[in-house]
Amino acid sequence: MAVDRAQLAGRLRLTVTRLNRRLRQQGESGLSPSAFSALATIARRGPLPLGELATLEGVKPPSITSTVAALEAGGLVTRSADATDRRVSRVGVTPRGRLRLMRSRTRKTAYLAGRLAGLDERQLQVLDEAGAILERLLEDER
């Protein structure tokens, strides 16, 4: 029996969206999804110039400027002048920002691990394989 790719795409989109929403709720970081994403990107790739952060986040520079200002006001990131070009501002994560990310990720992982605990070994194997396939789809995009 052939798989209807459009129907599968619709089911996957809905499932991934719902899972993402549940994980955000469990994370309770106190940040908007875009602010949390920017903080995670800064922690993973930073310190970054604002323009590069905007590109990585897929937003316009004015949007990232206001997001970073809110993160900075919360003590989660710091700005510093670039060593080679003083006109460029680099954003780095603070220890408080790293702690916020870690706590949120820990809560999300615990929630998901609890949900996975009710599955049998075959179901876990299927999810493991599906996760690898989804990861490959994302990698192919780059």
WOCORTA-V46610 format. One record per residue. N is the residue number from 1. SS is DSSP state (H for helix, E for strand, L for the rest). PHI is phi in whole degrees, -180 to 180 (999 if undefined). OMEGA is omega as a letter, one per 40 degrees, with the letter a starting at -180 (999 if undefined). Layout:
N	SS	PHI	OMEGA
N	SS	PHI	OMEGA
This chain:
1	L	999	a
2	L	-77	i
3	L	-87	i
4	L	-80	a
5	H	-62	i
6	H	-67	i
7	H	-66	i
8	H	-62	i
9	H	-60	i
10	H	-64	i
11	H	-64	i
12	H	-63	i
13	H	-59	a
14	H	-64	a
15	H	-65	i
16	H	-65	i
17	H	-63	i
18	H	-65	i
19	H	-64	i
20	H	-61	i
21	H	-62	i
22	H	-63	i
23	H	-67	i
24	H	-61	i
25	H	-62	a
26	H	-69	a
27	H	-68	i
28	L	35	a
29	L	-81	a
30	L	78	a
31	L	-114	i
32	L	-67	i
33	H	-55	a
34	H	-70	i
35	H	-69	i
36	H	-64	i
37	H	-62	i
38	H	-63	i
39	H	-61	i
40	H	-64	i
41	H	-65	i
42	H	-63	a
43	H	-64	a
44	H	-79	a
45	H	-117	a
46	L	-79	e
47	L	-65	a
48	E	-124	i
49	E	-67	a
50	H	-58	a
51	H	-62	i
52	H	-68	i
53	H	-61	i
54	H	-59	i
55	H	-63	a
56	H	-62	a
57	H	-87	i
58	L	71	i
59	L	-128	i
60	L	-80	a
61	H	-51	i
62	H	-62	i
63	H	-67	a
64	H	-70	i
65	H	-62	a
66	H	-72	i
67	H	-63	i
68	H	-65	i
69	H	-60	i
70	H	-67	i
71	H	-65	i
72	H	-67	i
73	H	-63	i
74	L	-85	i
75	L	74	a
76	L	-95	i
77	E	-139	i
78	E	-129	i
79	E	-109	i
80	E	-146	i
81	E	-74	i
82	L	-64	a
83	L	-65	a
84	L	-98	a
85	L	-140	a
86	L	-63	i
87	L	-76	a
88	L	-93	i
89	E	-103	i
90	E	-103	a
91	E	-116	i
92	E	-126	a
93	E	-85	i
94	L	-93	i
95	H	-56	i
96	H	-63	i
97	H	-64	i
98	H	-63	i
99	H	-64	i
100	H	-61	i
101	H	-62	a
102	H	-62	a
103	H	-64	i
104	H	-64	a
105	H	-65	i
106	H	-63	i
107	H	-63	a
108	H	-64	i
109	H	-64	i
110	H	-62	i
111	H	-60	a
112	H	-66	i
113	H	-62	i
114	H	-63	i
115	H	-69	i
116	H	-71	a
117	L	-61	a
118	L	-85	a
119	L	-98	i
120	L	-86	a
121	H	-61	i
122	H	-64	i
123	H	-64	i
124	H	-63	i
125	H	-64	i
126	H	-61	i
127	H	-63	i
128	H	-62	i
129	H	-66	i
130	H	-63	i
131	H	-60	i
132	H	-65	i
133	H	-67	i
134	H	-61	i
135	H	-61	i
136	H	-64	i
137	H	-60	i
138	H	-70	i
139	H	-65	a
140	H	-62	a
141	H	-67	a
142	L	-71	999
